[in-house]
Amino acid sequence: MKEFIKLGLAALLAVFITASPEPASGQTNSNVRYFLTSFSPSIVGGFWIFSGDCPTNMSSMSGGPPIWMCSDIRDSSMIQVGNLFYCVFNDEQSNSCQIIVSPDMTNWTDYAVILVPPTFRVFWSPKFVTDTNGTIYLTAFVQNASDYNYYMGVGIMSSDLTSLNDFQVMDLSNNPASGATDPNSSAVYLHNGVYYLFTGDGNEYTATNILNNQWTWLTGGQAYGAGKSVAEWNGIFYMSATELGSHAWSMSADLTNWTNLEIPDALTPDLGSIGREGCFFTLTVAAAVPVNMVQLNIARAGGNIVVSWPNLGSYVLEQSSNLVRQSWTTNSAKMVTANGTNSVNIAAPQGAMFFRLTQ
């Protein structure tokens, strides 16, 4: 696709791009698609994304895993912000998690590393959670560096998803059944103003404020597996749990009382030996594709000019000194990306110069 708008030296350029789908609330119609991430413990950097029109009928988007070169991808979770997709995972069992970014869910690049606060030892099972105001939280399973106990942690992501703020720790030991709980490989799902927390050991909790240590234990939690993830379809909630090649599915009408499902293999992602600790991601595909405008800005910097635009995809900056001849060349200046913005710094031309973005 190649889009074009003219630009004078000190003017403003806008390039029209197709808007990506917005996240869904869980309602189902012909325009809703579901995605499930998974990783391979046997292939270095093996990372799968399954897609389908309902939570229990999905297949691999690529047929094979896009390979991400790191020692391991665990506990992945995906979110869309603007026109980009962000995937967070913990690399091995370390004190950090990594975020990678993609414009198409296939081609991924490094984006950010999120470190656990210094009083904790590990940072496992990171999951994105978004509230109705658009605030993005990151939940994780952490271990205290002094008492070695495990806790559920949650913080608020910065607007550019490069840092974690207001990190809080939840003590989930008020489980009347066992007196303790293991929040490893947990998942949080928001529905009608209530946060539902599903832990790896099969316990379930609710809270109305994800940042407060006031979680209520519920009966009916699922005792199977890690990598719990929840999606809604036709008013019914479906839970996926995966653990080193095995997978289980459950359903519930109220997010509290769950029934195990026996789903034919033909209708479920072929996890085989790859499945572990994925996460559902739901998108609503717009029936009529809207148009967004991305601004390309020009500013003087001494004897140079700085051309900048939002980092919203794989755009290439081109330039021309004559719009009549339509002779465009790729700008060869080094592009710098910082704080979600791409920019190039070039010497101010003697005459008119026009710029456009191509994709």
Secondary structure, 3 states (H helix, E strand, C coil): CECCCCCCCCCCEEEEEECCCEECCCCCCCCEEEEEEEECCCCCCEEEEEEEEECCEEEECCCCCCECCCCCCEEEEEEEECCEEEEEEECCCCCEEEEEEECCCCCCEEEEEEECCCCEEEEEEEEEEECCCCCEEEEEEEEECCCCCEEEEEEEECCCCCCEEEEEEECCCCCCCCCCCCCCCCEEEEECCEEEEECCCCCEEEECCCCCCCCEEECCCCCCCEEEEEEEECCEEEEEEEECCEEEEEEECCCCCCEEECCCHHHCCCCCCCCCCCCEEEEECCCCCCEEEEEEEEEEECCEEEEEEECCCCCEEEEECCCCCCCCEECCCCCEEECCEEEEEEECCCCCCEEEEEC
